[in-house]
Amino acid sequence: MTEQEKKPVISPDVKARLKDQSIWLYFLQLIMYGIAFGLCAWILLGVSLLHFLLRLLTGEPNSELQKFGQNLATYLYEIVQFASQVSAKTPFPLSAWPSGAPATVEAAPLSSEEE
């Protein structure tokens, strides 16, 4: 056998990462937040249509729907930040429901492999 044929298919580093529970927890959170994102998109559509109808009838925007829309947009932003690994902060329900505009998040630094 040559040296190439003796190499393991999966390196020890990869084996260690496959056994790391935190990476699998993150994966489950991604699935959960993906479902939440899809549901929120439908809720946003419903709120938008309701807001349109109310504005059509009253002639003015509804301030409570505007606040809810902002909070929902911030929640969706937090999900995207978490899923893309820009932020380690877990969104609702593992933290508080957002209130107002999102806080600015600095981009995660590139690892030495990416530079």
C-alpha positions as CSV (number, residue, x, y, z in Angstrom):
1,M,0.0,0.0,0.0
2,T,1.2,3.5,-0.8
3,E,1.2,6.3,1.8
4,Q,-1.8,7.9,0.0
5,E,-3.9,4.8,0.5
6,K,-3.2,4.6,4.3
7,K,-4.6,8.1,5.0
8,P,-7.9,8.0,6.9
9,V,-10.9,9.3,4.9
10,I,-11.9,11.6,7.7
11,S,-9.2,13.5,9.6
12,P,-9.1,13.5,13.4
13,D,-10.0,17.2,13.4
14,V,-13.2,16.6,11.4
15,K,-14.0,13.6,13.7
16,A,-13.7,15.8,16.7
17,R,-15.9,18.5,15.2
18,L,-18.5,15.8,14.3
19,K,-18.7,14.8,18.0
20,D,-18.9,18.4,19.2
21,Q,-22.4,18.8,20.6
22,S,-22.4,22.6,20.2
23,I,-22.2,22.4,16.4
24,W,-25.2,20.1,16.4
25,L,-27.1,22.4,18.7
26,Y,-26.3,25.2,16.4
27,F,-27.7,23.1,13.5
28,L,-30.9,22.5,15.4
29,Q,-31.2,26.2,16.1
30,L,-30.7,26.9,12.4
31,I,-33.6,24.6,11.5
32,M,-35.8,26.1,14.2
33,Y,-35.0,29.7,13.1
34,G,-35.5,28.8,9.5
35,I,-39.1,27.7,10.3
36,A,-39.6,30.8,12.4
37,F,-38.4,33.0,9.5
38,G,-40.8,31.4,7.1
39,L,-43.7,31.8,9.5
40,C,-42.8,35.4,10.1
41,A,-42.7,36.1,6.4
42,W,-46.4,35.0,6.3
43,I,-47.2,37.1,9.4
44,L,-45.5,40.1,7.7
45,L,-47.7,39.6,4.6
46,G,-50.8,39.5,6.8
47,V,-49.8,42.6,8.8
48,S,-49.0,44.4,5.6
49,L,-52.4,43.6,4.1
50,L,-54.2,44.6,7.3
51,H,-52.2,47.8,7.4
52,F,-53.1,48.6,3.8
53,L,-56.8,48.0,4.5
54,L,-56.7,50.2,7.6
55,R,-54.9,52.9,5.8
56,L,-57.4,52.7,3.0
57,L,-60.3,53.1,5.4
58,T,-58.8,55.7,7.8
59,G,-56.3,57.5,5.5
60,E,-53.5,57.3,8.1
61,P,-51.0,54.6,9.0
62,N,-51.7,52.7,12.2
63,S,-48.9,53.4,14.8
64,E,-49.3,50.1,16.6
65,L,-48.9,48.1,13.4
66,Q,-45.9,50.2,12.5
67,K,-44.3,49.4,15.8
68,F,-45.1,45.7,15.4
69,G,-43.8,45.8,11.8
70,Q,-40.5,47.3,13.1
71,N,-40.1,44.7,15.8
72,L,-40.9,41.9,13.4
73,A,-38.3,43.3,10.9
74,T,-35.7,43.5,13.7
75,Y,-36.5,39.9,14.6
76,L,-36.0,38.8,11.0
77,Y,-32.8,40.7,10.9
78,E,-31.6,39.0,14.1
79,I,-32.4,35.6,12.6
80,V,-30.4,36.4,9.5
81,Q,-27.5,37.7,11.6
82,F,-27.5,34.5,13.7
83,A,-27.9,32.1,10.7
84,S,-25.1,33.8,8.8
85,Q,-22.9,33.7,11.9
86,V,-22.4,37.4,12.0
87,S,-23.8,37.5,15.5
88,A,-23.7,34.8,18.2
89,K,-26.8,36.3,19.9
90,T,-29.7,33.9,19.6
91,P,-33.0,35.5,18.6
92,F,-36.3,35.1,20.3
93,P,-37.5,32.7,21.9
94,L,-34.0,32.1,23.3
95,S,-33.7,35.8,24.1
96,A,-36.1,38.7,24.5
97,W,-38.4,39.8,21.7
98,P,-36.8,42.8,19.9
99,S,-38.1,46.3,20.5
100,G,-37.4,49.0,17.9
101,A,-34.7,49.1,15.2
102,P,-31.9,46.6,15.3
103,A,-28.7,47.4,17.1
104,T,-25.7,47.7,14.7
105,V,-23.6,44.6,14.6
106,E,-20.0,44.6,13.6
107,A,-19.1,41.9,11.1
108,A,-17.3,38.9,12.5
109,P,-13.6,39.0,11.9
110,L,-12.3,36.8,9.2
111,S,-10.4,33.7,10.4
112,S,-6.7,33.5,9.4
113,E,-7.6,30.9,6.8
114,E,-9.8,33.4,4.9
115,E,-7.4,36.4,5.0
